[in-house]
């Protein structure tokens, strides 16, 4: 057996407004703790020189510059809300630096339908190709392999709608949700790393609260649980003391290394 490492980077750990939030002067929005500065929620997976982005957020350009991302091989979308998609045009720079190579993007059929509709200039013929990203959209209909990694799409409840989590080997990314079916829970067993939606302590109609996320994590028994999509009601240092062992708050730029065993 050959062992290689998959690297996971938190590109953004914040909710749809980001933190600090425009127009807000609360203690967290005025905090000087860098852990309280949260760009919109997304992640980067690196494996054997290839890079997969989960969601091109409104802050994607800033995130990619901060983390030194010099190429993107694929994008996985959780859903089509603005804070998770609206950095899509910045993928054009990676087309340009790769000699025009198209980037495959993946999501549930409903997500891809909205992306095609909302960004018609990318997928239609109205705009000259050199002025738009070169992307190849794919509808997810089951497990598949991407950049040498096994990807399991996981439908999640997101208020009245649906988002898509992803399990990739010993890692799962489960954000923008307030419900997980028993069938999906069964597919989230024996994780080394669970990154899960934990918006705030107060109830919310479309996101897990921190306590709800902790409850899900306890059922799954992941070795390490990281709460993401955090709003400005949560102070990293102050509220870390309220978390149980094995659970922590995400922060922008946080990195994880996960060994993967593969047949040689």
Buried (B, 14 or more C-beta within 10 A) or exposed (E): EEEEEBEBBBBBBBBBBBBBBEEEEEEBBEBEEEBBBBBBBBBBBBBEEBBBBBBBBBBBBBBBEBBEBEBBBBBBBBBBBEBBBBBBBBBBBBBEEBEEEEBBBBBBEBBBBBBBEBBEEBBEEEEEEEEBBBBEBBEBEEEEEBBEBEBBBBBBBBBEBBBBBBBBBBBBBBBBBBBBEEEBEEBBEEBBBBBBBBBBBEEBEBBBBBEBBBEBBEEBEBEBBBBBBBBBBBBBEEBEEEBEEBBBBBBBBBEBEBEBEEEE
